[in-house]
Amino acid sequence: MNQQLAVPSRLDTDVRGGKLPTTGITIRDLRFLRGAQLKRWWLGGDPVATAWFTALSATFPRGEAFFIESVKAHREGVPPQLAEQIRAFIVQEVNHSREHLALNRIAEAAGYDLAGIDRHVSELLGQLDGRPAILNLASTMALEHFTAMMAHEFLAHPEHLAGGDPQAMALWRWHAIEEIEHKAVAYDTWLHATRDWSRWKRWRVKSLLMLLVTKNFLNHRIHDALGLLAQDGITGAAAKWRLITFLLWKPGVLRRIFPSWLAYFLPGFHPWNTDDRGLIATAEDDLERNAASG
């Protein structure tokens, strides 16, 4: 069941209100991979691509719960439109966690041990206990920018998902659609929560957190993917070279998102400065055609 919510695509950077453009967040209660059995290398028969996407998927259930709590902690007193947007964000993230749990179970059934990744994510989140809530929100909006950048790439360049199991690829496209739709929610919540801060303080905190998040995200996800490759007997320099080539050269998701990553540090940045709603429309058409043919 799809539910359309009309919500603001951005807040004024000074949080002074005014008429704002709107975009829709659609709650799509879709389910994937129920009763499915995937090949161990379910993404084009490629162990490297499979390891990278499986490593990402393994982090989503706990990671998205963290995103939800970080945003919820600052929703009191937000404008009504943003409150509606936060509600839609929460529902979408809960659905994403549910579907990636299904994918993770299938990956485990295919022979991968994901317990170490899940335990590591849990330990890292546990280290944040007692940290100021505003820093958790800053971390969340940085990670949401990462997911939005990668979502854009996955939809704009189909080679990232080429040759994958149709059901698994439908899940990733659905997830990407919704990450683009709600890509400004954490950021707009941050703008509201820091409305009394100076521009300099706001920029400094969000930039420092993005640098820290980037370091940790890349280190941990590469470590996780290498661990999954080791379970396939691919280790050492060969594994590292193949993974770095995959990430930086072909299809090169990290290379491709670098300009968008840099944009985060520019004055006046807002996630909807890049209007990629056209990608959503195309991807939704693909989802509907695949569902009809299935």
C-alpha positions in Angstrom: 0.0 0.0 0.0 1.4 3.4 -1.0 0.6 6.5 1.0 1.5 9.9 -0.4 2.4 12.7 2.0 3.0 16.3 0.7 5.9 17.7 2.6 8.5 20.5 2.3 11.6 19.7 0.2 13.7 22.1 2.2 13.7 24.7 4.9 15.1 28.2 4.4 18.8 28.1 5.5 18.0 30.9 8.1 14.9 29.0 9.3 12.8 32.1 8.8 9.9 30.4 7.1 8.3 31.6 3.9 6.8 29.7 1.0 8.7 26.5 0.3 8.6 24.2 -2.6 7.2 20.8 -1.8 7.9 17.2 -2.8 6.2 14.0 -1.9 7.3 11.3 0.4 5.5 8.1 -0.5 5.2 5.3 2.0 5.5 2.1 0.0 4.7 -0.9 2.1 6.4 -3.3 -0.2 8.0 -6.7 0.6 10.7 -8.5 -1.2 12.5 -11.8 -1.2 9.9 -13.7 0.8 10.6 -17.4 0.3 13.5 -16.6 -2.1 16.8 -18.4 -2.3 19.6 -16.4 -3.8 22.9 -17.5 -5.2 25.8 -16.8 -2.9 27.1 -14.2 -5.3 23.7 -12.7 -6.0 24.9 -9.5 -7.7 26.0 -10.5 -11.2 27.9 -13.5 -9.9 30.5 -11.0 -8.6 31.9 -11.8 -5.1 33.2 -8.2 -4.7 29.9 -6.5 -5.6 28.0 -9.0 -3.5 30.3 -8.4 -0.5 30.0 -4.6 -0.7 26.2 -4.6 -1.0 25.8 -7.3 1.6 28.1 -5.4 4.0 25.9 -2.3 3.6 22.7 -4.3 4.1 24.0 -5.9 7.3 24.4 -2.4 8.9 21.0 -1.0 8.0 18.7 -2.5 10.7 20.7 -1.0 13.6 21.8 2.0 11.6 18.4 3.1 10.6 17.1 2.6 14.1 19.8 5.1 15.1 18.7 7.5 12.4 15.1 7.4 13.6 16.0 8.0 17.3 18.3 10.9 16.4 15.6 12.7 14.4 12.9 11.9 16.9 15.0 13.5 19.7 14.6 16.9 17.9 11.1 16.8 16.5 9.4 18.7 19.4 8.3 22.1 18.3 9.1 21.7 14.6 6.8 23.3 12.0 3.7 21.1 11.2 5.0 20.3 7.7 8.3 19.1 9.0 6.6 17.1 11.7 4.7 15.3 8.9 7.9 14.8 7.0 9.6 13.3 10.1 6.6 10.9 10.5 7.0 9.7 6.9 10.8 9.4 7.3 10.3 7.1 10.3 7.8 4.8 8.5 10.1 4.5 5.5 13.1 3.7 7.6 11.2 1.1 9.6 10.2 -0.6 6.3 13.8 -0.5 5.1 15.0 -2.2 8.2 12.4 -4.9 7.8 13.3 -5.6 4.2 17.1 -5.6 4.8 16.6 -8.1 7.6 15.0 -10.4 5.0 17.9 -9.9 2.6 20.4 -10.5 5.5 18.7 -13.7 6.4 19.0 -14.9 2.8 22.7 -14.0 2.7 23.2 -16.0 5.9 21.3 -18.9 4.4 23.7 -18.7 1.4 26.6 -19.2 3.8 27.7 -15.7 4.9 28.3 -15.0 8.6 27.0 -11.5 9.3 27.1 -11.7 13.1 30.4 -10.0 13.3 29.2 -7.0 11.3 26.0 -6.7 13.4 28.0 -7.0 16.6 30.5 -4.3 15.5 27.7 -1.9 14.6 26.1 -2.5 18.0 29.4 -1.8 19.7 30.0 1.4 17.8 26.5 2.7 18.5 26.9 1.8 22.2 29.9 4.1 22.3 27.6 7.0 21.5 25.6 6.6 24.7 25.8 9.9 26.7 26.9 11.9 23.7 25.0 15.2 23.1 21.9 14.4 21.0 22.7 17.2 18.6 25.9 15.4 17.6 23.9 12.2 16.9 21.6 14.3 14.6 24.7 15.8 12.9 26.0 12.3 12.3 22.7 11.1 11.0 22.3 13.9 8.5 25.9 13.2 7.3 25.1 9.5 6.9 21.8 10.4 5.2 23.8 12.4 2.7 25.9 9.3 2.0 22.8 7.1 1.5 21.3 9.8 -0.8 24.4 10.1 -2.9 24.7 6.4 -3.3 21.0 6.1 -4.0 21.3 8.7 -6.8 24.2 6.7 -8.3 22.4 3.4 -8.1 19.4 4.8 -10.0 21.3 7.1 -12.4 23.8 4.4 -13.4 22.2 1.0 -13.7 25.6 -0.7 -14.1 25.9 -0.6 -10.3 23.1 -3.2 -10.1 23.6 -5.0 -13.4 23.1 -8.7 -13.5 21.7 -8.9 -10.0 18.8 -11.1 -8.8 15.6 -9.3 -9.9 14.0 -9.4 -6.5 17.1 -8.2 -4.7 17.7 -5.5 -7.2 14.0 -4.4 -6.8 14.7 -4.1 -3.1 17.7 -1.9 -3.7 15.9 0.3 -6.2 13.0 0.8 -3.8 15.3 1.7 -1.0 17.1 4.1 -3.2 13.9 5.8 -4.3 12.9 6.4 -0.7 16.4 7.5 0.4 16.2 10.3 -2.2 12.6 11.2 -1.2 13.5 11.8 2.4 17.1 12.9 1.9 16.4 16.4 3.5 14.5 15.3 6.6 17.5 15.0 9.0 19.0 18.1 7.5 15.9 20.2 7.9 15.5 18.9 11.4 19.1 20.0 12.1 18.3 23.5 10.7 15.4 23.8 13.1 17.3 22.4 16.1 20.2 24.7 15.5 18.2 27.8 14.5 19.7 29.8 17.3 23.3 28.9 16.3 25.5 31.2 14.3 26.2 30.2 10.7 29.8 29.6 11.5 29.0 27.2 14.4 26.5 25.3 12.4 28.9 24.9 9.5 31.8 24.0 11.7 29.9 21.2 13.6 28.3 19.7 10.6 31.6 19.7 8.6 33.6 18.2 11.4 31.0 15.5 11.9 30.9 14.8 8.1 34.7 14.3 8.1 34.5 11.9 11.1 31.5 10.0 9.6 33.3 9.7 6.3 36.4 8.3 7.9 34.4 5.8 10.0 32.0 4.9 7.2 34.8 4.0 4.7 37.0 2.2 7.2 34.2 0.1 8.6 32.4 -0.7 5.4 35.7 -1.6 3.6 36.7 -3.8 6.6 33.2 -5.5 6.5 33.4 -6.2 2.8 36.9 -7.6 3.1 35.7 -9.8 5.9 32.9 -11.2 3.6 35.4 -11.7 0.8 37.6 -13.6 3.2 34.7 -16.0 3.8 34.9 -16.7 0.1 38.6 -17.4 0.3 39.5 -14.0 -1.3 42.1 -12.4 0.9 45.2 -10.3 1.1 46.3 -7.8 -1.5 44.2 -9.4 -4.2 41.0 -8.8 -2.1 41.9 -5.2 -1.4 42.8 -4.4 -5.0 39.6 -5.9 -6.3 37.5 -4.0 -3.8 39.2 -0.7 -4.3 39.0 -1.1 -8.1 35.2 -1.8 -7.7 34.7 1.3 -5.5 36.9 3.8 -7.4 37.1 2.6 -11.0 34.3 0.3 -12.2 31.5 1.0 -11.5 33.3 3.4 -9.0 30.5 4.5 -6.7 33.0 6.4 -4.4 34.6 8.2 -7.3 31.3 9.2 -8.7 29.8 10.6 -5.5 32.9 12.7 -4.6 31.6 15.9 -6.1 28.4 15.6 -4.2 30.3 14.8 -1.0 32.3 18.0 -1.5 29.1 20.0 -2.0 28.1 19.3 1.6 30.8 21.7 2.8 29.7 24.6 0.6 27.8 27.6 2.1 24.2 27.4 1.3 24.2 23.6 0.9 20.9 21.8 1.1 20.1 18.2 -0.1 17.5 19.5 -2.5 19.9 21.8 -4.3 20.2 18.6 -6.4 16.7 17.9 -7.7 16.8 14.2 -8.7 13.1 13.5 -8.5 13.2 12.5 -12.2 15.2 9.4 -11.1 12.4 8.5 -8.7 9.8 8.6 -11.4 11.8 6.4 -13.8 12.7 3.9 -11.0 9.0 3.7 -9.9 8.0 2.8 -13.4 10.6 0.0 -13.4 9.3 -1.3 -10.1 5.7 -1.3 -11.4 6.7 -3.1 -14.6 8.7 -5.7 -12.8 5.8 -6.3 -10.3 3.3 -6.6 -13.2 5.6 -9.1 -15.0 6.2 -11.1 -11.8 
